[in-house]
Amino acid sequence: MKKIIALILCTALLASCSTNEGTETEAANENIENPNVQLNIKTMSDNIVEYEENDFYTDWEDENPIYITLNNSSAKVEGSGAEVNGNIITVKSPGTFVISGKLDDGQIIVDSESDDAVKLVLNNAEINCSDNSPVYIKNSGKTIISLAENTENTVTDGGSYNLSDGEDEPDAAIFSKSDLTINGPGSLTVNANYNNGIKGKDNLIITGGSIAVNSVDDGLTGRDLLAVSDADITITSQGDGIKSTNDEDETMGNIVLQSGNLVISSGAKGMEAENTITIIDGKFTINSTDDSLHSNKNIDISGGEFDITSEDDGIHADSSINIDGGTINILKSYEGIESANINISEGTMKIKSSDDGINVAGGNDGSSINGRESQSSFASKENYSLNILDGSIYIDASGDGLDANGSIYMSGGTVIVNGPVSNGNGALDYDQTFEISGGLLVATGSAGMAQSPSESSSQNSVLINYSQIQSAGTIANISDESGNSLVTFAPSKDYQTLLISTPDIELNSIYQLYTGGSSTETDAYGLSVNGTYTNGTKLTDFTVSKSVLSITETGEESAGSFMPGQRGAGGKEGGMSPGMNNAGENNRPEAPGDFEGEMPEMPQNIPDFENQMPTDITEN
């Protein structure tokens, strides 16, 4: 069978399209300006889905099909290749079988010894089974379920299965022991009252259709691979929404989403992969009690639109998260994005978290680093880092805004942090170093744990330490000596520190700090870069005498920021720099507990932040 190679995205994370991985690594490290940082660069083409021609076929009428007509408690077969025994219809050989009608309480079983494909066309079929899997693919080289155009099909099981002693399978309303593909323009509703919705013990590939799954456990499972292209899928599950579970082969256990529209409401994780989740494009609405996107290894995102509501992490991977595009809106989370290494080279992100916004190699929730049973511990945090090369990132965090139990490197992009109001956390929190060489960084928060970038940074930063807490919405402005506005910002939360780093801040130059007033060209987050600023109250002049300048609002140089390494994950350890406030307490919320009770309902209209993310946030 001819193979069609799809999902080949020759895009290296943190670099443009190339096949020279060594050159990309050197270039990326050069941008970061730290030769000791080894970025975990991998091409997304490592995860290739090999589609076959029959994964997309729809011309079943030209394939001399065998027609199976369901008639409540029995069925009629027109042709050879299938047998009827009471309420059990067994397909015994390859071919195309068109199924229509209603089966009250029985099974469609595929049991073919051939390596050739069995094609089941659901043509307004309703298949019910009270004590077993209504569609059970017991043996087949490959099975394809095609949803005929303009048809509505339903598969429903009962609350308990009558299995042989010692057997625990089948355990899904549609269950396959071999590769399973679902395609076609029709619709399919799966009601799984016993356990899982649709489960493939090898590959589960969906290349079309409008599919709704309601399950008491997991929605969709492909053990080796779960791949979706151009399908409209809605899942309501009390377990995980979609998952891939092979933990025995390091090349398997993947989820690859090329396109389509997925709406997931789950009582556990929204998506879970044993290996890698690769998302190329598509639209995703996820409401989950556990992590919305979770991988035990890596998550690679190069596109797509995401609306995420999570009681735990929004996006979590044990090894690395690589974001090279897309629009990610995390409306609610415990921690927004968390992994050992996080690389952001493009994309727009909005993150709202009750704890840390972006967290590297840390966290204290159940799925976080070192927080899950049988998860390997990190030997050292020195090699873990947050790398920002480009993109637009907005964070509203009750905990730390950017938190790295390791290092942070920023060479481009725009990062806005409305950080914590509690002195037990800071807008920035890192243990090793924070090298900034480009981009715009604006971060506000409390004073007790405030940090600024490292003095070795090639781009200059100014940290303003206010003597009193400033009310939310109070405008802060930095202008040059001639009165030209550089940055104007109106934080959405109370704040006592303001950090600004931009290429426009030059060493040994004089700047002015203002409060109040108004500014033109203000975006949805109260940020104006190089806009016209008027009617503010001047607080002080100051000279940028060093790469990281810390001053009070009256222009006096302050003792600086909280030093790296003085606190561990969560800011609980160590002391303060001389002169800094040490009255802050740790008010981290409790980690979410296990899911209990009824499934949360997917909101009809998922709320956005009070303000929408602008299409593009750039420096002028």
N, C-alpha and C positions, 0 to 999 in steps of 0.2 A: 504494500500500500504506500502510495506516495506520501511523504511527510511534508507538512508545511511548518516551517520554523517561524514561530511568532514570539512576540514579547522580547525581541532582541533589542535591547536598549543599550547602545554602546556609549553610555555616559558614565564616566568615572565620577564618583562623588567628589565634590570640591574642585572639579576641573571641567573643562570643556571636552567634547567628544574626541577621543583619541584611543589608539590601541597600544600606546607606549606607556605602560603603567609606571615604569621607573621614572620617566620624565615627569609624569603627573605628580608623583610623590615628592620629587625634588622641588617642583614649582609650588606645590601647596605648602610645603615646609618653609620655603623661602618667603611666601606671603605672610606666614605666621611669625617669621623672624625669630625662630627658635630652633636651632639644629637638633636639639635634644628631643623634640616632639616628633614622634613617628605616628602620623595619621593612619588610621585603619582604613585605607582606601581600597575599595573593591568595586569592580564594575557590576552594574546590575545585570549585565548579560550573563553573569554566572548562573543566574536563575532563568533558564530557558524552558518554556513549555513547548513540547513538540506535538502540535495538533495534527491529526490525520484528516483526510478529506471527509470521511464520514462523520467527523465531529460536527460538521456544519450542514450535512445533507438535509434537504426537505422534500425532494422529489420522490416521495415514497410511492406515489400512484404509478410511476413508470417501472417499478421493480417487481411486478407480478406478486403483489402481496397476498398473504393468507388472511382471511377475515375471521375474527373471533367475535361473536355476538354474545354478550352476557345477558342472561335472562333470570335475574333474581337468584335462584338457588342452583342454576346450571348454566351451561353455555353451549354454543354451536360453533363448530370449526368448519370453514369452507376451504378445504385444501389439506395438504399434508404438512407434518412437522410439529404438530401440537396434539396433545391428548387431553380428553376430558374424563375425569373420574369424580362424579358427583359435583361437588362445589370446588374442586381443585383442577385448574387448567395448567398443564405442564408443557412448556415449549422445549422440544427435544433436539432441535437442529437449527443451524443458522438460517437466516432469511428475514423477511419483513412481515410482521404480524400486526394487523390493524385491529385494535380493541375498542369496542363501543358497547353501550348499554350499562346496566347496573348489576353488580354482584353483591347480594345482601350480606353473605357471610362465607367468604371463601378466599382462595389465593390464586395469584398468577405466579407460577414458579418457572424459572429458567434453569434447565439442567441439560446443557449441551456439551458434548465431549470435544467438539470442534474448536479450533483456534479462530475460526472466522466469526464475524460479528453477528449478534442477534439484535434485530431492530424491533422495538415495541413502539407502535404508533398509538398514542392515546387520542381517541377521536370521540369526545364527549363520553368518557368512561367514568363510572363511579365504582370504586373497588373498596369493599369493606371486609374486615376480618376481625372477629371478636377475640381470638386467642392466639394469633400469630401474625407474622409480617404479611400484610396484604400483597406486596410485591417482593418476592424473595428470589434473588439471583444466586442460585446455589452453585452453578458451574457454567462458565462461559469464557471464551477467549476475551470477549469484550461485549458489553451490552449498551445499546443506545436507546434511550427513551425519548421519542420525538413527540412534541405537543402540536397536534394538527392546528392549522390556522382557523381562527374564529371558533375555537372549542374551549369548553370549561371542563376540567377533569379534577376528580377528587379521590384521594386515597386516605382511608381512616382505619386505625386499629383500635383494639380494646385496651382496657386497663391492666390486663394480665395476659401472659403468653403461656401456652401449654408446651413446654420444651421437654426433651428427653432428660433423664437424670444426668447430672453433671454438665449439661450444656448451658451456655449463657448466650447463645446466638441462634437465630437472628435477634437483634435488639433495636430494630428501627422499622418504621412503617414502610419505607423503601430501603431494602438492605441488599448489598451486593458484595460477594466475596471476590469479585474481579473488577477490572476497570469499568467505570460507569460514566456515560456521558448523557447529559440532558440538553436537548436543543429544541428548536422550532418556535413558531410565533404564537402558539396558543398559551393557555393558562393552566396552572396546576396548583391545587391546594392540598397540603399534607397535614392531617391532624394526627399527631403522635401522642396517644394517651398512655402508652406503656413506658416508653423511654425516649429514643432519639427520632428525629424526623427522617432525614435521608443520610445514609451512611454507606461509604465505599471502603472496603478493606484494602484497596490499592489506590487508584486515582479516581477522584470525583471531579469531573469537568463539566461546567455549565456554560454553554455558548449561546443561549437565547431563552426566550420564554418569560412569562410573568408568573413567578413562583411565590407562594405564600406557605410558610411552615409554622405550625403551632405545636410546640413540643413540651413535654414535662421534663425533658433533660436537654441534650444538645440539639441544635437545629440542623446544621450541615456538617458532616465529617468526611474528610478524605484522608485516609491514614498516611499514604505516601505523599499525596499532593491534592490540594484543593485549588482549582483554577476557575476563574470567572471572567467571561468576556461577553459584553453586550447582552446582559440579562437584567431583569427587573425583579429583585428579590426582597421579600419582607419576611422577617423572622421574629417570632415571639417565643422565647424559650426560657424555661426556668433554669437551665444549665447554660453552657456557653452557646454563643450564637453560631459561629463557624470555627472549625478547628482542623488541624492536621497533626497527627499524634505519633508518627514513627520516630522512636528514640533509639533505634538500633542501627540505623544507617545515617551517617552524618550528611549525606547528600539528599536525604528525604525528610519528610515532615515539614513541607513548605506550603505556604499560601501565596498564590500569585493572582493579583487582581488587575486586569488590563483595562477594563471599562465596565460600565453598567451603573445601576442604581441599587444600593443596598440600604435597607432600613432595618436596624437590629435593636430589639428590646430584650435584654437578657438578665437573668437572675444571677449570672456569674460573669465571665469575661465576654466581651463582645466578639473579639477574634483572638484565637490562641494558636500559635505554631510552635512545634518542638524545635524547629530549625529557624527558617527565615520567612518573614512576611515581606513581600515585594508588591508595592502598589504603584502602578504606572499612571492610571487615570481612573475617573469614575466619580460618583457622588455617594457619600457615606453619611448616614445619620445613625448614631449609636447612642443608646441609653443603657448603661450597664451598671450592675451593682459592684462588680469587680473591675479590673482594668478593662478599658475599652479596646485597646490594641495591646496584645501581650505576646512577646516571643521569648523563648528560653535562650535564644542566641541573638539574632539581628532583625532589625526593621529597616527597610529601604523604601523611601517615598520620593518619587520624582514628579508627581502630579496628583490631581484630584481635589475634590472639595469635601471637607470634613466638618460635621457638626457633632461634637462629642460631649456627652453628659455622663460623668462617672462618679460613683461613690468612692472609688479608689484612684489609681493613676489613669490619666488620660491615655498616654502612650508609654509603654514600658518594654524595654529589652534588656536581657541580662548582659549582653556583650556590647552591642553598638546600635545606635540609631543614626541613620544618615538621611538627611532631608535635602533634596535638591530641587524642590519646586512644590507647587500645590498651595492651597488655601486651607489652613488648619485652624478651626475655631473650637477651642476647648472651653465650653460654657461653664462647666463645673468639674472639679476634680479635687482629690486630696493632694497629690502632686501631679503637675501638668505633664511634663516629659521627663523620663528618668531612664538612665542607662549608665554603664561603666564609661562609655565614650559616646559623645554626641557631636556630630558634625553637621553644620548647617551652611549650605552654600547658596541657597536660593529659597524663595517661598515667602508666604505671608502667614504669620502665626499670631493668634490671639489666645492667651492663656489666663484662665482664672482658677486659682487654687486656694484651698484652705490651709495648705502648708507650702512647700516650695514650688516655684513656678517651673524652673528647669533645674534638675538635680543630677549631678554626676557622681556615681559610685557612693551613694548614700541613701538616706531615707529610713523611716522606721515603721512603715506599714508592712502588712503581711506579705506582699508580693515584691517588696523592694530588695535591693542588693543585700545578700546574706540573711534575708528575712523569710525564705521559703525552705521548707524541709527538703533535704537532699541536694540543695543548691551548693555549688562549690564556693568557698570563700575566696576573697581577693587576697593575694599574697602581699600586694603593695598597692598603695594608691598613687604613687608617683607617676605612673604611666597613664593615669586616667585623666581625661580632659574634656572640656567643652570648647569647640572650635567654631567660631562664627566668621565666615568669609563674606557673606552677603545675605540679603533677605531683610524682611521687616518683621520685627518681633515686639509684640506688646504684652506685658505681663502685669497682672493684678494679683499679688500674692499676699496672703496673710502670714506666711512663713518667709523664708529667704526668697528673693527674686531669682537671682542666678546663684546656685549653690554648687560648688565643685569641691568634693573631697579629693582634690588633685589640683589641676590648674585650668585657667581660662585663657584662651587666645582669641583676639578679635582683630580682624584686618579690614573689615568692611561691613556694610549693612547699617541698619538702624535698629537700636534696641531701646525701648522705653519701659521703665520699671516703676510702677506704683507699688512700693514695697510695704513692709509691715508697719503697723503703728505700735507694736509691742517692742520693748527694748531687748527682748530675748532673741530677736532675729534681725537680719539686716537686708537691705536691698541687694547687696553683694556679699557673698560668703565663699572664700576659697582658702585652701590650706597651703598651696605651694606658691604659685605666682599667677598674676593676671597681666599678661602682656597685651597692650592695645597699640596697634599700629595704623589703624584707619577706621572709618565709619563714624557714626554718631551714637553716643551713649548718653542717655539722660535717666538718672535713677534717683528716686526720692524714698525716704523711709524714716524710721526711728533713729535715735542717736546712739543708743547703748552698744550696738554691735556694728556700727558703720565701718565699711571698708571702701577704699578706692583702689584703682589699678596700681600695679607695681611701679616703683620709681625708674625701673629699667625700660619702661615703655618708650617707644619712639614718638608716640602722640601724647600731647599734654592733656592734663585733667585738672579740674578745680572742684574741690569739695567744700561746700558752704555748711558750716555748723551754726545753726541758729540757737540763740539763747533760750527761746521759747518755741513751743510747738506752733506751727503755722497751720491755719485752718485749711481744709480741703477747698480747692478752687482759688487759693491765694496765688496770684501770678508772681513768678520769679523771672527776671530778665537779666541777661548778660549782654552788654553792648561794648563796642570798642571805644577807644579814647575819643573818637570823633562823634560818638553817639549812634553809630550804625549797629543795629541789633544783630546779634549772632544767633541767640536762642532765647525764645520765650516759652515758658511752660506753666500750665495751670494744673497741678496734680489733682487727681480725683479723690485723694484721701489726705488726712492730716499728715504732716511731715515735719521733721526737725533737721533733716540733712538733705542737701541737694548736690548731686554729683553731675557734672557736665564734662564730656570729653568730645572734642570735635577737631578736625584738621585746621579750623579757623583760629584756634587758640595758639598763639605764638609765644615762644619763650622771650622773656625780658620786655614784653609789651604790656601796656596799661589797659585795664578794662574797668567797667563800671557795673555795679550790682544794683538792680532796681527791684522794687516790689509794687504790686498793684498795677494800675494802668490797663491798656488794651493793646492788641496787636492784630495786624492784618494777616491774611494767609494762614490762619489757625486751622489745624486739621481737627478731626473728630475727637482726638485725645488731648486737646488743649495745647498742642505743640505748634510753634511757628519757627521756622528756620529762615533767617535772613529776611523776615517780614518787616513791616513798618510798625515800630513800637512807640506809643505815645502815652502821656499823662501818668507815668509812673512816678513813684517816690524814690529818689536816689538814696541808697543806704551807704555806699562806700566806693572809693576807687581802690584798685589793687594792682600790683605788678606780678606777673607770672614769673617768678624767680627760679622755679624748678619744675621738673616734669609733672610732679604731683604736688599741687599747692593746696593746703588746707587752711581755711580762714574762717573767722566769725563774720557775722553780717556787718560788723563795724570795721572790717578790714584787717584786724589783728590776726597774725598767723597763729593757728591753733596747734595742738600737740599732734595732730594727724589722725589717722584712722586706726581702727582695731587691726592689730598685726596678724598676718597669716600664721597659722600653726598654733595660735593661742586657744583655739576652740576646735572641737571635733565636729562630727556630723551633728547638725542642729544647734551649734553654738553653745554647747554646755560646759566646755572645758576652759581652763586657763584664766589669765587675768587681763586687765585692760592696759592700754598705753597710758603713760602718765597724763593726768589731767582729764581723762575721759570718764564719763558716767558709768558706774558699775552697778547701778541699781536695777538693771533689767532682769526680768524673770522669764523663764521659759513657759510659754503658754500654748505649746503645740497641742492641737486637738488630738483626742484619742484616735487610733487607727480604726477604720470601719470594721465592724464585726462581721461574722458570717451572715449570709442572707437567710432570713427567716420570713415566714408568712407568705402572702401572695406576691406574685410578680408585680413590680412597679409598672404602671401603664406608660406607654410612649406618649409624651405630650403631643397634642394636636398641632400646636404651633410652637416650635422650639424657640425660646427667647434668645435674643442676642444680647450682647453687652448694651449698656445704656446708649453707647455710641457705636456706630459701625466703623470697621476698619476701612480707611481710605484705600482706593485702588493702588496707590503707590505712595510710599513715604520716602522721599529722597532729599538729599541736601541740595541747596541751590548754590 
